[in-house]
Amino acid sequence: MPLINEFSTIPTLLRNVVKNIHKPEETFLIHKQGAEWLEISFEDTLKRADAVSAFFLEKGIKKGDRLGLMIENSPEYVYYDQGIQQIGVINVSIYPTLSEQEVAYIINDSGIKGILVGNSFLFRKVLKVASNCKDIKYIIPAFKDFEKVKVPSDVDVEIISFSDILALKHQITAAEKAEIDQCRSLVLPEDVSSLIYTSGTTGTPKGVMLTHHNFVKNVEVCLQQIPVIDQTETFLSFLPLSHVFERTATYHVCCTQGCKIAFAQSLELLAKNMGEVRPTVMSCVPRLLERIHDKAIKSGTAGGGTKAKIFIWALETGKKYRIKKEAGENPGFILSTKKAIAEKLVFSKIKEKTGGRLKFMISGGAALPKNVGEFFGDLGIKILEGFGLTETSPVMSVTEYHRQVYGTVGRVIPGIEVGIQDVESKEIINIQTHHTFNEDFECAEGEVIVRGHCVMKGYFNKPAETAEAIDRDMWFHTGDIGRFYKGNLQITDRLKNMIVNAYGKNVYPTPVENIYLKSPKIDQLFLIGDKREFITAIIIPNRETLEET
């Protein structure tokens, strides 16, 4: 088990790894520069984090201040985050894809005093709004040739490159080190670690306040639930660290266990990077898994003939083998032999494209179609599905490594309560915890509610919205419709998607949509029918399939 206690905070995790798990000179971060993958040690990571801390302390930045990041996944994100977290500063990560208006709103609402930017496009975006952002004092480009970007005459901030900060504070003084150590000791679990802005249903961005305790406890219990992650793993990171899912499931897990993090160059180069890095664990989204599934099916069955027959036979064999194993039964000699042949002829070739070392993948951010999860299970690649929101740090439930129920999002994590509340009567139908788990348990569906250590501190500067989301009994209302099925949480729809037809009947469209979306001929589909006597489907066909026919 990771050495986490009630006093642990985000900046203590990495130092704990160096003290108890890995030598300082061992590799922590991996990134590609040109044609070469470069490795960065734990020691160098912490030195660069100290340089960031020393710079901001010299500038008068103090505990409770906010500093921003608008940068793609990279070692620079880690140096900056570790550097500001250990002096009690709050991380405000801004999605690089947001509009100028949204960026300006977040900068002003959070009151950030400085921001790290990852490329010239993002630099220009910040410069365009900087004159209307009264609190911002520092813009820090983390890329070369930033001087070529013209700075508007009305922008009155200090612009200093990230490389200059690291060079300036490459060797911190004994006094600076003592001050950093003192600041780190004053960071408390209940302090806010990060503000993560989410638009919610209103469209107005809300800053979700997540504490060090939220993050650390979430990682701790997830590692209890998935005890197969150890210090030898290599994670490939490509989902944005500005999103809570990647930050917890990859970054914070690796900071806790001492796993390596390799940063993918881009989504377009992800397949190539998987082959180069050969990760053992990856966090991903269902859309990526659907694409892999669709391409594999298309490639395996293209042209028909013997090749297609072998592919279909292999999948059928894999399915029979998986079902036996999941039922706790011995597959027997004949089925095991067939599985070994299927592995050699078909499965190994698909696995090679992922690097060939994947232990499992963690899927989150949206519902994973049941057939896609089963497909990967048939191949022998485990997909663990998790559920949660930004407001829940994020994980509320996650699939156990040894017990998979496809179409569900796993068992409730330790230390929290998850309830199902009737949408109309508001009565709580059932409450489940990690310890009340029963693999035969099922209940009716309703809104999923949660309380416990994963729930946010609240929305920044928005007490009314906080009170609306978290009721008097401290239940956070997720807005998701779900139920318990075979002991696991199952999400069926979003409350806001509910259609009330002309007869007053509640219709949840997502389960129906997901059935039709299994067809390779359909790219997108949604149902309409509010206050109507019938339901209508709007279908967007798959362009590639249409062109082939």
Residue, then its C-alpha position, 0 to 999 in steps of 0.5 A: m500500500p502507498l504510504i499515505n496518512e491523514f496529513s498527506t497533501i499533493p506536494t508530500l506524495l512525490r517526496n514520499v516516493v523518493k524517500n520510500i520507493h525509488k532512488p532520486e536518480e530514477t526516471f519519473l517523467i518521459h517526453k519526446q524531443g525531436a526523434e528522441w524520448l528523454e527521461i527526467s528523474f525524480e530528483d530533477t523534477l523536484k529541483r525544478a519544482d523548487a525553482v518555481s517555488a523560489f521564484f514565486l516566493e521572491k515575487g510575494i506570492k503566498k499561500g491561498d493565492r491562485l496561479g494558472l496553467m494553460i498548457e498541454n501535458s508536459p514535464e513543465y506542467v508537473y514542475y509548475d504544479q509541484g512548485i506552486q502546490q508546495i507553497g500553498v498556492i492553488n492550481v487553476s488549470i484552464y482548458p487550452t481549447l476554451s475561447e478568449q471570453e471564457v479564458a478571461y472569465i476564469i482569470n478574473d473569477s479566480g483572481i490568478k496572479g500569473i499564468l503558464v502558457g504552452n505555445s504561441f497560440l495560447f500566448r496570443k489568446v492570453l495577451k488579447v484579454a490580459s488588459n481586462c484582467k486586473d489581478i494578473k501580473y505574470i505571463i510565463p511562456a513555456f516555449k521558444d521564440f516567444e519574443k516574436v509574438k507582439v505584445p499589445s501596448d495596453v498589456d502591463v504585466e511581467i513576461i518571463s519565460f519558464s526556462d529563464i525561471l528554471a535557470l534563474k533559480h537553478q541553485i536555490t540558497a539554503a534560506e530559500k530551501a528552508e522557506i520552501d520546506q516551511c511553506r510545505s509543512l503549512v499546507l493542510p489536507e483541508d486547504v484547496s489544492s485546485l480550482i477546476y472550472t466546469s460549465g455545468t448546465t447553465g453555461t456559466p463556468k463554475g470553479v470547483m474547489l478540490t482540497h488536498h484531502n479530496f485528491v489524496k483520499n481519492v487516489e488512496v482508495c482507488l489504489q485499494q480498489i485496484p491493487v495491481i498498480d505498482q511502482t514498475e508501471t509506465f503510464l502514457s498520458f494524453l488526456p488533458l491534465s486540466h481535466v480532473f480525470e487525467r490528473t487523478a487517474t494518471y498524474h496523482v496515482c504516479c506521484t503516489q506509487g512512483c510510476k513513470i509518466a510518458f507524455a504523448q506528443s498529440l492525439e494524432l501521434l498517440a498510436k505511434n507513441m503507444g508503440e514507442v513507449r509500450p505503456t502498461v497502463m493508460s487512462c482513456v475515453p470511450r471514444l478512443l476505445e470505440r475507434i480501436h474496436d471499429k478499426a479492428i472489426k473492419s480490418g479483421t472482416a474486410g474482404g471476407g474469406t479465410k482471414a475473416k473466418i479466422f478473425i470471427w472464430a478468434l473473437e468467439t473463442g475469446k468470448k467463451y474463454r472470458i465468460k468461463k474465467e469471469a464465472g470462476e470456472n476452469p476453461g479446460f484444456i481444449l478451450s485453453t488451447k483454442k484461446a492460445i491459437a487465437e492469441k497467436l493468430v489474431f489477438s497478439k497482432i492487435k495488442e502489438k499496436t498498443g505496445g504489447r505490455l498493457k495490463f489494463m486501461i481505465s475508461g472514464g469521462a463518458a459511458l463505455p458501450k457494453n459491446v466495446g468493453e466485452f470486445f476488449g475483454d475477449l482480446g484479453i485486455k481489461i478495461l476498468e470503467g470508472f464514474g465520477l464528476t469534477e465535483t467528486s474528485p472525480v472517482m465515485s466508483v470503479t471496476e475491480y480488476h478481478r470482477q468485471v460487470y460490463g455495462t456498469v461503472g464498478r463498485v463504490i469506492p471505500g469511504i463514501e456513500v452513493g444513493i439512488q434518489d427517486v426523481e419525483s418523490k425525492e425519496i432515497i431508494n437505496i444507499q450503498t457503500h463499498h462494504t455493503f457490496n453484494e454481487d446479486f444486489e439490484c435496485a430501481e433507477g433514480e438520480v445518483i447522489v453521493r456524500g463523503h470524502c470525494v465531494m468538493k468543498g464547493y463552487f468558488n465564490k458561488p454559495a448559492e450554486t453550492a447550496e443547490a448542488i449539495d443539500r442539507d444532508m450533505w448529499f451532492h446531486t450528480g444529475d445522473i440517472g442510475r441504479f445498482y446492478k449486480g452490486n455495481l453502479q450503472i449509469t443509464d442517462r443524464l437527468k437533463n436528457m429526460i424526455v417527458n412525452a405527451y402522456g407524462k411518461n419519463v423516457y431516458p433516451t441514452p440506452v436506446e441511442n446506445i443500441y443504435l450506435k453499435s451499428p458502424k453505419i451510424d456516427q451520431l444519433f439522438l432522440i427527441g419527443d418532449k410533449r409529443e405522442f411519439i419519439t423521433a430519432i435524428i441520425i447522422p450516418n457514418r461518412e466512410t461507410l456511406e462512401e464504401t457502399 
